[in-house]
């Protein structure tokens, strides 16, 4: 039996026995070279190319040209379409940086409003008026102190954030409108032995200085260490700004982030922000 005849017989048997799925497998492994014969005549699997590699390279080229919007789309496509790619973490890092830059940029945007400071205003009063966190207003407008003047124009960004905590990958993913926003890699990941999984909420945000709690506006707030407490399962996200002389003893179990990461997260999430523990 010659080679073409053999191929037809194989295809016929596959269709009869396995149907369309078997034919697809033939197309993938035999016809397209997924399987080939080695020197010893045995089938050898040809590795499937990593589709994330060219996409990440394309995103880098777009960024080099200044096409941030298209680069963001390519990175999002890589993350969503090829979660098993070796380049997913690189894509998440790049996309997270782009999202943060855009969110905290002084320029206008679809999720940003402008506020003009009036006499008698303070960051706390503006936060109350706009329903935005004080830390968010402070960071979004690159303030280095609490002194503000009438006539100043502030950008107030808004988002619908949620957190996904994954013990399997030992990381945190911040979502905005249920879409990937940024990935955080903890410094330490020490969870309670009987950690509950499911849906929870942030119950408290705490700033510590020299063993005591400090509120936004306190003179020691900017040098404080931060905690984000998730209710019901005893999970705490925390940082320490002064490792040699800690502001507070760390919790027995929790997720430790770099100070700059937790300060950023502290500004983005609030009480009742949804948290999913996978």
Buried (B, 14 or more C-beta within 10 A) or exposed (E): EEEEEEEEEEBEEBEEEEEEEBBEBBEEBBEEEBBEEEEEEEEEEEEEEBBBBEBBEBBBEBBEEEBEEBBBBBBBBBBEEBEEBEBBBBBBBBBBEBBBEBBBEEEEEEEBEEBEBEEEBBBBBBBEEBEBBBBBBBBBBEBEEBEBEEEEEBBBBBBEBBBBBBEEEEBBBBBBEEEBBBBBBBBEBEBBEEEEEEEBBBBEBBBBBEEEEBEBEBEBBBBBBBBBBBBEBBBBBBBBBBEEEBBBEBBEBBBBBBBEBBBBBBBBBBEEBBBBBE
